[in-house]
Amino acid sequence: MAERQLAARPESANIPHWYSPDSDVPTITRGDGAWVYDDAGDEYLDFVSQLYCVNAGHGNATVVNRMKEQLDRIQYVASSKHNDARSELANRIVEVAPGNLSDVFFSVTGSEANESAIQLARSYQDAPKILTRWQSYHGSTYGSGALTGDPTTRTIVEQQAATTGYAKFLPPLTSNDAFEADSEEELARKAADHLEFVIRNEGPDSVAAVLMEPVAGSSGGYPAPEGYFPRVREICDEYDVLLIADEVITGFGRCGEWFGIQTEGVEPDMISFAKGVTSAYAPLAGVATTREIGEHFRTEGIDVGQTFSGHPVACAAGLGAMDAYEGGLLDNVRQRAPYLQSRLEELVEKHDVVSEARGRGFLWGLTFADPETGEPHHDPWTDDEDDNPVAEVTDVAMDHGVMIGTGRPAVQVLLSPPLTVDEGEIDIAIDAVDEAISSVFG
């Protein structure tokens, strides 16, 4: 074997996640509200909440103080035991969750929360299959990666391990040529009918659950057309299939309510959550279930678990985050979201390469397309070339001091600020994106 030439050792031994050798990774050392600062003293408006998770903003004293108080009392309690902070947080979560949810099973990360949800669903239903959308993201571990409909993630996972017991259905979109529809009502009906076909085709008795995000997260910030989720709820009830809402991104105020599914007026059988539950001040995730599902496992028992699920310090962070959300941050999203939407719609009007602004609350996507053909400028799922102007927009925005995200697929950018932002910070972010689009596309 030929001797490989090793590159010079980097200053940091850390290998970042989602790492590209061509990327220039900043070293973030400090944060305050919606702003972060690197080791060179440069400041950035964090308009993606790092990874759609720092909902209460950076440096929130309410969250930090709760964590400090917990550290002074007890630092760790086994996940097989009760703990006062753990119990208090579970009770507070079910108080604000849709009314039919009454029990919480904690986990550590969003990927693991979704894996816990499907494990509980399969056991409770005694059925093997889980249905999820194409063009979705639910995590990158082997189980959650199989749930994910984004091929760039799913293909990587499946290169090393076979994943079974999953089937996909099409999301309620017209932009990807999945459905032709002249109205939201028609799109909702066609997309729901398609899901019903998939359930029937797979065999309803073999399907344990349908799992989807109320508003798409990193796959584009798109909400469902009006009437879609109520019809999905009816279909799940008709075929005795559980409905699981992946609230890893949409939960804890991101869409203007405690949970995104509450903006649809639908009660799911389970909610998976993570990220915003602690405002990302500590890793914590979980699943909220109906009383029937909770009682089943209280009676039958659960023979699996995780060492750090429901960690007391993380639960204390969760209590502090919920205090912050109740203390005005949810109201801020409801008050500021129309202004954010109006500024994003200005970009659609101004730039013919921006085809759509879509989202809800503080979770929005801007999609890009060739104005003459309506096709993406670059399809990252099929094109080999690395030159993607949409990805370049995020780089140029960061050069202007604003962090935004790139969607899956990267034909869109995502804006998901902390729930603390005001109109002035919204203006700074949108002006930077405006300049980035002009710089990249001319």
SVG drawing of the C-alpha trace seen along z (x, -y; Angstrom):
<svg xmlns="http://www.w3.org/2000/svg" viewBox="-62 -48 67 55">
<polyline fill="none" stroke="black" stroke-width="0.4" points="0.0,0.0 1.4,-3.4 2.3,-5.6 -0.2,-8.4 0.8,-12.0 -0.6,-13.4 -1.7,-17.0 -0.2,-19.3 -2.0,-18.7 -4.6,-21.4 -4.5,-23.6 -7.6,-21.8 -7.9,-18.0 -11.7,-18.4 -13.3,-17.2 -16.5,-19.2 -19.8,-17.4 -21.0,-18.0 -17.4,-18.7 -16.1,-19.6 -12.3,-20.0 -13.0,-23.0 -14.9,-24.8 -13.6,-27.7 -14.9,-26.8 -15.0,-29.7 -14.2,-29.3 -17.2,-30.7 -16.2,-31.7 -19.0,-33.9 -22.7,-34.7 -25.2,-37.3 -28.9,-37.2 -29.0,-36.7 -25.3,-37.5 -22.2,-35.3 -18.5,-36.2 -15.4,-34.3 -11.9,-34.1 -10.9,-37.0 -13.5,-39.3 -15.7,-39.3 -19.5,-39.3 -22.2,-37.5 -26.0,-37.8 -27.0,-34.1 -30.1,-33.9 -30.1,-30.1 -29.9,-29.7 -26.7,-27.7 -28.6,-24.5 -32.3,-25.7 -32.0,-25.2 -30.8,-28.3 -34.4,-29.4 -34.0,-31.5 -30.9,-33.2 -27.3,-33.1 -26.5,-33.9 -30.0,-33.7 -29.6,-34.2 -32.8,-32.4 -31.6,-29.2 -28.0,-29.5 -29.1,-30.2 -31.4,-27.1 -28.5,-25.0 -26.2,-26.4 -28.8,-25.8 -29.1,-22.2 -25.3,-21.7 -25.3,-22.8 -27.8,-20.1 -27.1,-16.9 -25.3,-16.6 -26.5,-13.2 -29.3,-10.8 -29.6,-7.5 -32.2,-7.5 -33.9,-4.5 -34.7,-6.7 -37.0,-9.6 -35.6,-13.1 -37.4,-16.2 -36.2,-18.4 -36.9,-15.5 -40.4,-15.1 -41.2,-18.8 -40.0,-19.2 -42.1,-16.3 -45.2,-17.7 -44.6,-21.1 -44.1,-19.7 -47.4,-17.9 -49.2,-21.0 -48.4,-22.9 -48.5,-20.0 -51.6,-19.1 -54.3,-18.0 -54.2,-14.3 -50.5,-13.9 -49.8,-13.1 -46.5,-11.1 -42.9,-11.8 -40.0,-9.4 -36.8,-11.3 -33.8,-10.8 -30.6,-12.8 -30.7,-14.0 -33.3,-14.6 -32.1,-11.5 -32.5,-9.4 -35.9,-10.9 -37.1,-9.9 -35.6,-6.4 -37.4,-6.2 -40.7,-7.2 -40.5,-4.5 -39.4,-1.9 -42.3,-2.7 -44.7,-2.8 -43.6,0.5 -43.9,2.2 -47.3,0.6 -48.7,1.4 -47.0,4.7 -46.3,3.6 -43.0,3.1 -43.3,0.2 -42.8,-3.5 -43.8,-5.9 -42.0,-9.2 -41.7,-11.8 -39.3,-12.0 -37.3,-15.2 -37.3,-15.1 -34.7,-15.0 -35.1,-13.2 -31.5,-12.5 -28.4,-10.8 -28.0,-7.8 -28.8,-4.4 -32.4,-4.4 -33.2,-8.0 -31.2,-8.2 -33.5,-5.5 -36.4,-7.7 -34.8,-10.6 -36.0,-11.1 -33.0,-13.3 -30.8,-11.1 -27.5,-12.8 -28.0,-11.6 -29.9,-8.4 -27.5,-7.1 -24.5,-7.7 -26.1,-5.7 -27.2,-2.8 -23.7,-2.4 -22.6,-0.8 -25.8,0.8 -29.0,2.3 -32.1,0.5 -35.5,2.1 -39.1,1.4 -39.4,-2.0 -41.4,-3.3 -41.6,-6.8 -44.4,-9.0 -44.4,-12.3 -44.6,-15.7 -47.5,-18.1 -45.6,-20.2 -46.2,-21.3 -42.7,-22.8 -41.1,-19.3 -43.7,-18.2 -45.1,-15.7 -48.6,-17.0 -50.4,-19.3 -52.9,-21.5 -54.5,-24.9 -55.4,-25.5 -54.3,-24.6 -57.4,-22.6 -56.7,-20.5 -53.0,-20.0 -54.1,-19.0 -56.6,-16.5 -54.2,-15.0 -51.3,-14.7 -53.4,-13.1 -55.0,-10.7 -51.5,-9.7 -50.6,-9.0 -53.7,-6.8 -52.7,-4.9 -49.2,-4.2 -50.7,-2.9 -53.1,-0.7 -50.3,0.5 -47.9,1.3 -50.8,3.1 -52.4,1.1 -51.8,3.9 -48.0,3.7 -47.8,-0.1 -47.1,-1.2 -46.9,-5.0 -46.7,-8.0 -43.9,-10.4 -43.5,-13.9 -42.7,-17.5 -45.6,-19.9 -43.5,-22.5 -40.5,-21.1 -37.3,-22.0 -34.0,-21.8 -35.8,-20.4 -37.2,-23.8 -39.4,-25.4 -42.6,-24.6 -45.9,-24.3 -48.6,-21.9 -51.6,-23.3 -54.7,-24.1 -56.7,-20.9 -53.8,-18.5 -53.1,-17.5 -56.8,-17.1 -57.2,-14.7 -54.0,-12.9 -55.4,-12.5 -58.6,-11.0 -56.6,-8.6 -54.4,-7.4 -57.5,-6.9 -59.3,-5.0 -56.4,-2.5 -55.3,-2.4 -51.9,-4.0 -50.2,-6.3 -49.4,-9.9 -46.0,-11.1 -45.1,-14.8 -41.4,-15.3 -41.1,-18.6 -37.3,-18.5 -37.1,-21.9 -40.7,-23.1 -41.2,-22.6 -40.8,-25.2 -42.0,-28.3 -40.3,-28.1 -43.6,-28.4 -45.3,-30.7 -47.0,-28.1 -45.4,-25.6 -45.5,-23.0 -45.8,-23.3 -48.6,-20.8 -50.7,-23.2 -50.7,-25.6 -52.6,-22.9 -55.3,-22.2 -54.5,-18.4 -53.6,-16.2 -50.9,-13.6 -50.3,-10.3 -46.7,-11.2 -44.4,-14.2 -40.6,-13.9 -38.7,-16.9 -35.2,-18.1 -33.2,-21.3 -35.4,-24.1 -36.5,-22.2 -33.3,-23.4 -32.5,-26.2 -29.6,-23.9 -27.9,-24.8 -27.6,-21.1 -28.4,-18.0 -32.0,-16.8 -34.7,-15.2 -37.7,-13.0 -41.1,-11.7 -44.5,-12.8 -47.2,-10.2 -50.9,-9.7 -52.1,-8.3 -53.0,-5.0 -49.5,-4.6 -47.9,-5.7 -50.1,-3.3 -49.1,-0.4 -45.4,-0.9 -46.0,-1.6 -47.7,1.8 -45.5,3.8 -42.2,2.1 -39.3,0.8 -36.1,2.8 -33.9,0.3 -32.6,-3.2 -29.8,-5.7 -27.4,-6.8 -27.8,-10.5 -31.5,-10.7 -33.3,-13.1 -30.0,-14.4 -30.9,-16.6 -28.8,-19.5 -30.4,-19.3 -33.8,-19.1 -33.0,-22.2 -32.0,-24.0 -35.4,-22.9 -37.2,-24.4 -35.3,-27.7 -36.0,-27.7 -39.7,-27.2 -39.6,-30.1 -38.1,-32.2 -40.6,-31.2 -43.5,-31.9 -41.8,-35.2 -42.4,-36.8 -40.5,-34.9 -43.5,-33.1 -45.3,-36.5 -42.3,-38.0 -42.5,-35.3 -46.2,-36.0 -45.6,-39.7 -42.5,-39.8 -43.3,-36.9 -45.5,-39.0 -42.7,-41.5 -40.1,-38.8 -42.5,-37.4 -43.0,-40.7 -39.2,-41.4 -38.7,-37.9 -41.5,-38.5 -39.7,-41.7 -36.8,-39.5 -39.1,-37.4 -40.4,-40.6 -36.9,-42.1 -34.9,-39.1 -36.3,-37.0 -34.0,-34.1 -35.9,-33.8 -39.0,-31.8 -40.7,-31.6 -40.6,-32.5 -42.3,-29.9 -42.6,-29.1 -44.3,-29.9 -43.3,-31.8 -39.5,-32.0 -38.9,-29.1 -38.6,-30.2 -37.0,-29.0 -36.2,-31.0 -36.2,-28.8 -34.2,-29.7 -34.9,-28.7 -34.0,-29.8 -36.7,-32.4 -36.9,-31.2 -37.2,-27.5 -38.4,-27.3 -35.7,-24.6 -33.0,-24.8 -29.8,-26.5 -28.0,-23.5 -29.4,-20.2 -27.1,-18.9 -28.9,-15.5 -27.9,-14.8 -25.2,-17.3 -21.6,-16.4 -20.3,-19.9 -19.6,-21.6 -20.4,-25.1 -23.8,-25.8 -24.7,-29.5 -27.4,-29.0 -24.7,-27.6 -22.6,-30.5 -25.4,-32.9 -24.9,-31.5 -21.1,-32.1 -21.5,-35.6 -24.1,-36.4 -21.7,-35.2 -19.0,-37.5 -21.6,-40.3 -21.9,-39.1 -25.1,-37.1 -25.4,-33.3 -28.1,-31.5 -28.6,-27.9 -28.6,-25.8 -31.6,-23.6 -31.9,-20.0 -31.6,-20.0 -29.4,-23.0 -31.7,-24.9 -32.9,-27.0 -31.6,-28.9 -33.1,-28.8 -33.7,-31.5 -34.4,-30.4 -33.5,-33.1 -33.6,-33.0 -37.0,-33.9 -35.4,-37.0 -34.9,-39.0 -36.4,-42.4 -37.3,-44.3 -33.9,-45.9 -32.1,-42.6 -34.5,-41.2 -33.6,-44.2 -29.9,-43.5 -30.3,-39.9 -32.6,-40.4 -30.4,-43.3 -27.4,-41.0 -29.2,-38.2 -30.4,-40.8 -26.8,-41.9 -25.6,-38.2 -28.2,-37.4 -27.2,-40.4 -23.5,-39.6 -23.9,-35.9 -26.5,-36.3 -25.8,-39.8"/>
</svg>
